[in-house]
Amino acid sequence: MRRSFRGLYIANNGYDLDLARKARRRNLADFIAFRRLYIANPDLVDRLRMGARLNVPDRATFFGGAAAGYTDYPFLTAAERGAP
């Protein structure tokens, strides 16, 4: 895709931190979209910075349906963040 498109390119679809770093190092994309990981981890940037565990996305709760999912994935606790 990179050879065909000269503008800024946002790659997505199944990226985790390691794959995103590899894609950036190889100049395969300008930006990486994490999609599902952001839905399941409302504090994704902090988790990636800290090397913290990630919540597992539940695709069944992404769009529509009952009250569970999409907006109620847990943030890291103060203890997990190392806060006093």
N, C-alpha and C positions, 0 to 999 in steps of 0.2 A: 504494500500500500504506500509506503514511504516514497518509493521511486516514482509512483504515478501522481502523487499529490504534493504540491509544493508549499501549501499553507501549513499552519499549525495543525498538528494531528493529535487527537486524543484517542488512545488505545483503551479498550475495555474487554471484558469477557473472561472472568476467571482469574484475574490478577491477584496475587498476594504480594507481600513486600519484596520478597526475593526476586520474583519474576519481574516486578516493576523496576527494580534496580537494574536487572540485566537488560531490560528493554531500553532503559534510559542510557546505560553505558554504551550500548550498541547503536544508539541514536535511531531506534525504531519508532519512537514516539516522543512528542514534546511533553505530553501530560499523560497520566494514567488515571482512569476512573475505576474506583473500586466497587461501585454499585452495591452488590449484595452484602459485602462486608460493612459498608456504611449503614445499611438498613439494620443489620444485626448488632452493630457496635456504634452507638451514638457518639462515643468518645474515641473513635477510631484513631485519630491523629495521636492522641495521648498514648493509646495502647501500642501503636507502632513505635513511637519514640521510646517508650519504656520497655519494650519487648514483653509486654503483658499478654496474658492469654486472651484469645478472641472468643466472643460468643459465636456459637454455631448458627448460621442462618437457617430458618425454617421456611422454605419456599411456600408452604401451604398457607402461611399467614401474611404473605407480602401484600396482596391486593384484594380488598373486599373480604367478605366473610364476617366472622364474629369479632368481638372486641379484643381478643388476644392477638398479639403480634404487631408487626409494623411500627408501632409507636411505644411499645412497652418493653423493649429489650433493656436489660440492666446496664447501668454505668458501672465503672469500677468503684468499689467502696473506698472509703478513706484509708482503711488498712491496706488494701491492695495498692493504693497510690503511695503508701509509705508516709501518709500524713499522721501527725501526732494526735 
